């Protein structure tokens, strides 16, 4: 069992209903606010008991900002790669073509949570995470994403390179985010069509093997004094651009739309 903490994390877990929540612990003296009321309503709708608990009951989660709310939940429900890339959930929608996010050994939980929150906001088709040398979907990541990961379809794979090759076979272009000289600047990139954005690890970026599997590379030019963005911010910028390109392409007025370069 996992102990999820934080009001938004617990609320979205209950709303998503993808994993069983055994009970919700509410701290003694927690004030009734709109989000607390939403948590209580969501728990009732899931027939999940809510128990008032003392400070000692919150000690197992450690020194984190739990906001007086904990959920005892089953582990995160990862999908197989086949499930992620097939079925009605991956059919093109009004938002445009399939859009995947693949992470090449991203390890910082805050970066991962932030990037996955953007991924959910941009309605990505699915996320691919490697099993080893990378952060998984832990309670800290759920909290960092404000619960957004509970609405995402995420696959955990043994071999990221093989997963990227599988995506290619399904008609997806694999694009690596990498600030190298041969990369296409974001403003000049065609991000329409089925796409998988690959974001590398903090500091080291994409690995050599992962870079070799990409169809092409994408860069975000820097115009200020800093030399680069962190993985979460850079990945978020690219995801927003990719989703906007897909929406524009599939819009009924797409022939009248122009994207500024």
C-alpha positions in Angstrom: 0.0 0.0 0.0 1.2 3.6 -0.7 0.6 6.6 1.4 -0.4 9.5 -0.9 -0.3 13.0 0.7 -1.4 16.5 -0.2 -4.9 17.7 -0.9 -4.8 17.9 -4.7 -3.0 14.6 -4.9 -5.6 12.8 -2.8 -8.5 14.5 -4.6 -7.4 13.6 -8.1 -6.6 10.1 -7.0 -10.2 9.7 -5.8 -11.6 11.5 -8.9 -9.6 9.3 -11.3 -10.7 6.1 -9.7 -7.9 4.1 -11.3 -6.6 2.6 -8.1 -8.4 1.5 -5.0 -8.2 3.9 -2.0 -8.7 2.0 1.2 -9.3 5.1 3.4 -8.5 8.8 3.7 -7.0 10.2 6.9 -8.0 13.7 7.7 -6.1 15.5 10.4 -7.8 16.7 13.5 -8.6 20.4 13.3 -8.3 20.6 9.5 -10.6 23.5 8.5 -13.4 22.9 6.0 -12.3 24.5 2.8 -13.7 24.0 -0.8 -11.0 21.4 -1.6 -11.5 19.5 1.7 -15.2 19.4 0.9 -14.4 18.1 -2.6 -12.2 15.4 -1.1 -15.0 14.3 1.3 -17.5 14.3 -1.6 -15.2 12.3 -3.9 -14.5 9.8 -1.0 -18.3 9.3 -0.5 -18.7 8.7 -4.2 -16.1 5.9 -4.1 -17.5 4.5 -0.9 -14.1 5.2 0.7 -14.1 5.8 4.5 -12.7 9.1 5.8 -11.2 8.9 9.3 -10.1 11.8 11.5 -6.6 11.1 12.7 -4.1 12.5 15.2 -0.7 14.0 14.3 1.0 10.7 15.0 -1.0 9.0 12.2 0.8 11.2 9.7 4.3 10.4 10.9 4.8 7.5 8.4 4.9 9.9 5.4 7.8 11.8 7.0 8.6 15.5 6.9 6.5 16.4 3.9 3.7 19.0 3.4 0.8 16.6 3.7 -1.7 19.5 4.3 -3.5 17.3 6.8 -4.7 14.7 4.3 -3.4 11.2 3.5 -4.8 8.4 1.3 -4.0 4.8 1.8 -4.0 3.5 -1.8 -3.0 0.6 -4.0 0.2 1.0 -6.1 0.1 3.1 -9.2 -1.5 1.2 -12.1 1.1 1.2 -14.9 0.2 -0.1 -18.3 2.0 -2.4 -20.7 3.4 -0.8 -23.8 0.9 -2.7 -25.9 -1.9 -1.2 -23.9 -0.4 2.2 -24.2 -0.2 2.2 -28.0 -3.5 0.4 -28.9 -7.2 0.6 -28.3 -9.7 3.4 -28.5 -7.8 5.6 -26.1 -5.1 6.3 -28.6 -7.4 7.1 -31.6 -7.0 10.6 -33.0 -9.4 13.0 -31.3 -10.5 16.6 -31.7 -7.1 17.5 -30.1 -5.3 16.0 -33.1 -2.9 13.1 -33.5 -1.2 10.9 -31.0 1.3 12.6 -28.7 3.6 10.6 -26.5 6.1 11.6 -23.9 9.1 9.4 -23.3 11.6 10.1 -20.5 15.3 9.1 -20.8 16.2 8.4 -17.1 14.8 11.6 -15.5 15.5 11.2 -11.8 14.4 14.3 -10.0 10.9 13.8 -8.6 10.0 17.5 -8.7 11.0 17.7 -12.4 9.1 14.5 -13.2 5.9 15.7 -11.4 6.0 19.1 -13.1 6.5 17.6 -16.5 3.7 15.0 -16.0 1.4 17.8 -14.9 2.0 19.5 -18.2 1.6 16.2 -20.0 -1.8 15.7 -18.6 -2.8 19.3 -19.3 -1.8 18.8 -22.9 -3.8 15.5 -23.1 -0.8 13.3 -24.1 -1.8 9.9 -25.3 0.7 8.2 -23.1 4.0 8.4 -21.1 6.9 6.0 -21.3 9.3 5.6 -18.3 12.3 3.2 -18.1 12.3 0.8 -15.1 15.9 1.4 -14.1 17.9 4.5 -13.2 14.8 6.7 -13.3 12.1 8.1 -11.0 8.9 6.2 -11.0 5.4 7.3 -9.9 5.9 7.6 -6.2 3.8 9.5 -3.7 6.2 12.4 -4.0 5.7 12.5 -7.8 1.9 12.3 -7.4 2.1 15.3 -5.0 4.5 17.2 -7.2 2.1 16.8 -10.2 -0.8 17.9 -8.0 -2.4 14.6 -8.7 -2.3 14.9 -12.5 -0.4 11.6 -12.9 -3.6 9.8 -11.7 -5.3 10.7 -15.0 -2.3 9.7 -17.2 -1.7 6.5 -19.0 1.9 5.5 -18.2 4.0 2.5 -19.2 7.0 1.2 -17.4 9.5 -0.4 -19.9 12.6 -2.5 -19.5 14.3 -1.1 -22.6 13.5 2.5 -23.7 15.2 2.1 -27.1 13.0 -0.9 -28.0 9.9 1.1 -26.9 10.9 3.9 -29.2 11.4 1.5 -32.1 7.9 0.1 -31.4 6.4 3.6 -31.6 8.1 4.1 -34.9 6.5 0.9 -36.2 3.1 2.3 -35.3 3.7 5.4 -37.4 4.9 7.8 -34.7 7.8 10.2 -35.3 10.3 10.1 -32.4 11.7 13.6 -31.6 14.5 14.1 -29.1 14.8 17.4 -27.1 18.5 18.2 -27.3 20.3 21.5 -27.7 22.9 20.3 -30.3 24.0 22.1 -33.4 22.1 19.8 -35.7 18.8 20.2 -33.8 15.9 22.0 -35.4 14.9 25.2 -33.6 11.5 25.0 -32.0 10.0 27.8 -34.1 11.0 26.1 -37.3 9.9 22.6 -36.3 6.9 20.7 -37.8 5.4 19.1 -34.8 2.2 17.9 -36.4 1.3 14.3 -36.9 1.8 11.4 -34.5 4.7 12.4 -32.3 6.8 11.1 -29.4 8.8 13.7 -27.5 11.8 12.3 -25.8 13.2 14.3 -22.8 16.6 13.4 -21.3 18.0 13.4 -17.8 18.9 16.4 -15.8 22.4 17.6 -16.7 23.4 14.8 -19.1 20.4 15.1 -21.4 19.7 12.3 -23.9 21.9 9.3 -23.8 23.9 8.4 -27.0 21.8 5.3 -27.7 18.5 7.2 -27.2 19.6 10.1 -29.4 20.5 7.5 -32.2 16.9 6.2 -32.1 15.3 9.7 -32.7 14.1 10.6 -36.2 15.3 14.1 -35.5 16.3 16.5 -32.7 14.6 19.6 -31.4 16.1 22.6 -29.6 14.7 25.5 -27.7 16.9 28.5 -28.5 18.0 30.6 -25.5 17.6 34.4 -25.9 18.5 35.5 -22.4 21.6 35.1 -20.2 21.0 31.6 -19.0 22.3 28.8 -21.2 19.5 26.3 -20.8 16.2 25.3 -19.2 15.8 22.4 -16.8 14.2 19.2 -18.1 10.7 20.0 -16.8 10.5 23.4 -18.2 12.0 22.5 -21.6 9.8 19.5 -21.9 6.8 21.5 -21.0 7.5 24.1 -23.6 7.9 21.5 -26.3 4.8 19.6 -25.2 2.7 22.8 -25.5 4.1 23.5 -28.9 3.4 20.0 -30.1 -0.2 20.0 -28.9 -0.9 23.4 -30.4 0.5 22.2 -33.8 -1.8 19.1 -33.6 -4.8 21.1 -32.7 -4.1 23.7 -35.5 -3.7 20.9 -38.1 -7.0 19.2 -37.2 -9.0 22.4 -36.8 -11.8 23.1 -39.3 -10.1 26.4 -39.9 -6.6 25.0 -40.2 -6.2 26.4 -43.7 -6.7 29.9 -42.3 -4.2 29.4 -39.4 -0.6 30.4 -39.5 2.0 29.6 -36.9 4.5 32.4 -36.3 8.1 31.3 -36.8 
